[in-house]
Structures are given as structure tokens and as C-alpha cells.
């Protein structure tokens, strides 16, 4: 298994889930996730899985 492409920002959680569901029809594994972030401080919270399908990496 290898990434077909990198992460893509979406405008909302709903859009991220819709995009992941569409991609799941064509790929072995898909994951949509979110996290709280403050890039100016370099602080990022833990990832929260919104949708997963198939074989995906552990987000921890």
C-alpha cells in the first residue's frame, strides 16, 4: 500500500466526508480526518477520524 496523493484541505467536515466516500469507490483505503490547530503557535491537536474505508494507516 502507498499513498496515491497527499492530504487535501476541505472547507467543511461534511465536504471532507463526501469527498472521502467518493474516493473510497476507486481506492483501497481512504480516510477523512480533522484536528484543532493553531499554526501561528505551531500547535496541533490529535487527529479525529471523520470517515474511514478499507485499509488505512493508524492515526496515532
Secondary structure, DSSP 8 states (H G I E B T S, - for coil): ---SS-----SSHHHHHHHHHHHHTTSSEEEEEE--EETTTTEE---EEEEEEES-----
